[in-house]
């Protein structure tokens, strides 16, 4: 089972910061997830919400955001890990798509591989746009509930994986996704009881704020 650091090791360090990513990597996470937004001056920054410490991100320049706290850019996490661990990059707004394409395309020129990235979003139109620009990079379709046709929509997108809340997932969905050649990743699993339920359902990976603890638990097979 993949253990993915949800915004890094965000139970222990401030989420989406380099310290959270460093801890997740040190704890043995198999992948790190982070959120992408655009600043007013066209920088891809890592933040889940549309505001950073009270400032609207897309109305603020990077230098102003950095005065508020340790907000990171995508370039920071790329330099930090340099291909040593795959990154799940979640598109939070449509404006990210083209800049992300250019950023990852440049990474490929410096030795990164398509398998180093998994690009995801709740915005499936943005995912489709990204996939047209960069068909060799994996995409993951985020959803909040189970659609009537289960994972069929994600298969049509050409998705590598489907990501949904652990409260929504069921055996039928997991089997349908697997039959269509896709992985099932669930968020956000911070409880061992829930982790065991997800293993029993056969999901392929979990997003967790506690990657180190989850890995230890799985390895010890408690």
Residue pairs with C-beta under 8 A, 6 or more apart in sequence:
1 198
1 199
1 203
1 204
1 205
1 206
1 218
2 30
2 31
2 183
2 185
2 204
2 205
2 206
3 28
3 29
3 30
3 31
3 205
3 206
3 208
3 211
3 214
3 215
3 218
4 29
4 30
4 31
4 32
4 33
4 88
4 185
4 205
4 206
4 207
4 208
4 211
5 20
5 21
5 24
5 25
5 27
5 29
5 31
5 32
5 33
5 208
5 211
6 15
6 33
6 187
6 188
6 207
6 208
6 209
6 211
7 15
7 16
7 20
7 33
7 34
7 35
7 48
7 209
8 15
8 16
8 17
8 19
8 20
8 21
8 22
8 23
8 24
8 32
8 34
9 20
9 23
9 24
9 27
9 29
9 209
9 210
9 211
9 212
10 16
10 20
10 209
11 190
11 209
11 210
12 20
12 23
12 210
13 19
13 20
13 23
14 20
14 69
14 70
15 48
15 209
16 34
16 35
16 46
16 47
16 48
16 71
16 72
17 46
17 70
17 71
17 72
18 70
18 72
18 76
18 77
18 80
19 70
21 32
21 34
21 77
21 80
21 81
22 80
23 212
24 32
24 211
24 212
25 32
25 81
25 84
25 85
26 212
27 211
27 212
27 215
28 211
28 212
28 215
29 85
29 211
29 212
29 215
30 85
30 86
30 205
31 85
31 86
31 87
31 88
31 118
31 205
32 77
32 81
32 85
32 86
32 87
32 88
33 87
33 88
33 90
33 207
34 46
34 77
34 87
34 88
34 89
34 90
35 46
35 47
35 48
35 90
35 92
36 44
36 45
36 46
36 74
36 89
36 90
36 91
36 92
36 96
36 100
37 44
37 45
37 46
37 47
37 50
37 57
37 58
37 92
37 93
37 96
38 44
38 45
38 57
38 58
38 93
38 95
38 96
38 99
39 45
39 57
39 58
39 60
39 61
39 62
39 65
40 57
40 58
40 59
40 60
40 61
41 61
41 62
42 99
43 62
43 73
44 73
44 74
44 75
44 96
44 99
44 100
44 103
45 52
45 57
45 62
45 65
45 71
45 72
45 73
45 74
46 71
46 72
46 73
46 74
46 76
46 77
47 57
47 71
47 92
48 92
50 56
50 57
50 58
50 92
50 93
51 57
52 60
52 65
52 68
52 69
52 71
53 68
53 69
54 68
55 64
55 65
55 68
57 65
58 93
58 95
62 71
62 73
65 71
74 89
74 100
74 103
75 103
77 87
78 87
78 103
78 107
81 87
83 111
83 112
83 113
83 116
86 115
86 116
86 117
86 118
87 116
87 117
87 118
88 117
88 118
88 119
88 120
88 140
89 100
89 117
89 118
89 119
89 120
90 119
90 120
90 121
90 142
91 97
91 100
91 119
91 120
91 121
91 123
91 126
91 127
91 130
92 121
93 123
93 126
94 123
94 125
94 126
94 129
96 126
97 126
97 129
97 130
97 133
98 133
100 119
100 130
101 130
101 133
101 134
104 112
104 117
104 134
104 137
105 134
107 116
108 114
114 134
114 136
114 137
114 138
115 138
117 137
117 138
118 137
118 138
118 139
118 140
118 160
118 161
119 127
119 130
119 134
119 137
119 138
119 139
119 140
120 127
120 139
120 140
120 141
120 142
120 161
120 163
121 127
121 130
121 141
121 142
122 142
122 143
122 144
124 141
124 153
124 157
127 139
127 141
127 157
127 159
128 157
130 137
130 139
131 137
131 139
131 157
131 158
135 158
138 159
138 160
138 161
139 157
139 158
139 159
139 160
140 159
140 160
140 161
140 162
140 163
140 185
141 153
141 154
141 157
141 159
141 161
141 162
141 163
142 162
142 163
142 164
143 162
143 163
143 164
143 168
144 164
144 165
144 168
145 164
145 165
145 168
146 164
146 168
146 169
146 170
146 173
147 153
150 172
150 173
150 176
150 177
151 162
151 173
151 176
151 177
151 180
151 182
152 176
152 180
154 161
154 162
154 177
154 180
154 182
155 180
155 181
155 182
159 182
160 182
160 183
161 182
161 183
161 184
161 185
161 204
162 177
162 182
162 183
162 184
162 185
163 185
163 186
163 187
163 207
164 173
164 184
164 186
164 187
165 186
165 187
166 186
166 187
166 188
166 189
166 194
166 197
166 198
166 206
169 184
169 186
169 198
169 201
169 203
170 201
171 201
171 202
173 184
174 184
174 201
174 202
174 203
175 202
177 183
177 184
178 184
178 202
183 204
183 205
184 202
184 203
184 204
184 205
185 203
185 204
185 205
185 206
185 207
186 198
186 203
186 205
186 206
186 207
187 206
187 207
188 207
188 208
188 209
189 195
189 198
189 206
189 207
189 208
189 214
190 208
190 209
190 210
192 217
192 222
195 206
195 208
195 214
195 217
195 218
198 206
199 218
206 214
208 214
